[in-house]
Amino acid sequence: MRVYLPCTIPALARMAAAGELGPAPLTGYAVTPALVEWYVSGDTEELEYVALTEAARASLRMLAADRSDGLDVVSRRVVVAAEVGDDTVSAGVGLEERARVRLYAPVPLSAVASVHVDDLSAVPDVDAAVGALPAADKGDDDAKFTVDGAEAHELMWYATQEIPDLLR
């Protein structure tokens, strides 16, 4: 099963050093039966894009959490795409969890298919979105618009052998 795991640049560096993304349990996003049912007209590629987008939103929240912990992190969303065994994954069931999955084992670097990262040109919009998250969560429409602005940027695709270059 292809799973999209939200990440940050510091977490990507830890993954590269450790040879795995963990520890488990991990939250990811995938094409689940609930997502297929919700998005009836979509083909597999469209459904995978929805899962990738959900992971990118979660990456935005990880950036906000790192900042609230006092870490100085670059405002770039990161998503790790990996192939994992179905036996290590359980899918969410609720409307809000239609693409969310839980992984019960760390993801080895050898299972990583690609990494998706914001281009440097997205940094100002991602930074604004991170700052707007608290107000957006309280229903502020202008803040929601700012958060949605980060999604206007497509994540760039990188092969696993390019991870060291991303971390420089």
Salt bridges, closest charged atoms under 4 A:
GLU54 OE2 - ARG57 NH1 2.56
GLU83 OE2 - ARG2 NE 2.60
GLU97 OE2 - ARG100 NH1 3.72
ASP118 OD2 - ARG77 NE 2.75
ASP125 OD2 - HIS153 NE2 2.55
ASP127 OD1 - ARG67 NH1 2.96
ASP137 OD1 - ARG61 NH2 2.61
GLU151 OE2 - ARG57 NE 2.45
ASP165 OD1 - ARG168 NH1 2.42
